[in-house]
């Protein structure tokens, strides 16, 4: 790819310009993944073909009077943040002391992120994160200070209402210091049926005894291309609990890369994807148990019909020193049409000898006998089908501890 | 004279290449109790499955009329709406769906079909409580997942509760006594008997006379080789109890 010339903020900051250059070099070496790229073999796509890579987000900054600034109704109270058409929008800094929020640019300028920016992954393993680094500019820095327990969640609204194509690269950094506690909700939505490519990277640092609950709902234009990488570092007795909900769009990949760095660190990574037409959903996880007594649980369920395709790649890595760890993983896909496809690749890499680990994968149609039983009690076929689908997904939804958030996620 | 409810004429049906029902005919009028008795493995359940419209069966001949309608054209849920209820030999387990929720869907679907007003949550709960109480069903059972981990007796109790909620005009009991101890059997029979009136009818399919000690049939039919080979009163059941099916089968040969 030829990098288009774009006047990015902060070219005069040498460390930042240098980092972007490293991103460019790394991406140029890797290129867009193809069917031959192991980590992407089920989900390769060529955004160059879309002709949107030249679409500069800075042309789509909305004015103060734009309707998108009206407060959206939410069934829960939250601290609100917005990224609109790929640009960090305004400043909603009604945050309490204890939560520091800045735009990424500001945080870079102030020197807040030097221990965090690009420290949670190796660019050479993540081509889209390298691309994200090359265009590093937009995003947020959120730091929950030591011991602070937020009274309500942070709601981050990624809203897209641009008339034209956009290509956005967003980098967020979340730091949850020791003993702190926060809930983050990411809501990706679009107003118009636009074609766009959103490439986000979240770097998440969870301190000792800190707890981070991360909910993500994706309800975007059918033509949206969405790639997200969540790099999570968890320290002693810290927990990372995530739930990702993907609805139909042409291409979506949510990748979660967790390092359980110290004893007692824990990760729960759950996801649901629902596809009807020709959507593509990819849930990729890599949980790295790097210390003793670490725990991970993953439950991912998909419902597919039409010509849609689901992908699950789940890796559990247990380092030689990570004794007494537990890692569990289950992926289930419900295939409701003959043309829907699911590809599943569980991988366990276990180098310690005293661990409990398991993985499972199933795919299939609804149980005909269950459907008939319900019909024989008068319940129409479509209603019976929906009851069974809801019951199947409910096992994952029930993991969401916050009732209002759960209901909001379930509702389309 | 009571009205004709179900009329099966020369019914032929089977699975894949195998014909199971061979020109079976049977008429059930309103308010009557019919028992179909036959040896194990003779395909009696095929009849109940064909009546309720279960997948996998091919109808190769004959007709079934129910309340004057061509039953074979109706979907399973429409048949339930018309008033057919099958109390299953092996009720299906459905995890993730509570008994409560399932019953509410079923009751309202059937009410809707019958042109009755659907019940709201409070109305439904009231109905459910009173019907469950009549059958000695503990409220805790209604919160559990449908049939999951239920004992044989609990499953049949729940089938009976469904029957009482859905108010069928023709209830079919398919081997309702299998796997039940005497107390559970009595409970099912009491439940069924309490639902009987001059309009609704019962079709009991069994290989065993047990249940007929508690539910008194008006007619007993001996089933063999895909059809009914002899019809009569309860005395036929007594012959079966004494001598087995042998003499009926010989007579056919």
Interface residues (C-beta under 8 A of the other chain):
Chain A: X367 X368 X369 X370 X372 X373 X374 X375 X376 X377 X378 X379 X380 X381 X383 X384 X387 X388 X390 X391 X392 X394 X395
Chain B: X52 X53 X54 X55 X75 X76 X77 X79 X80 X81 X85 X86 X88 X91 X92 X94 X95 X96 X97 X101 X102 X105 X106 X109 X110 X113 X162 X166
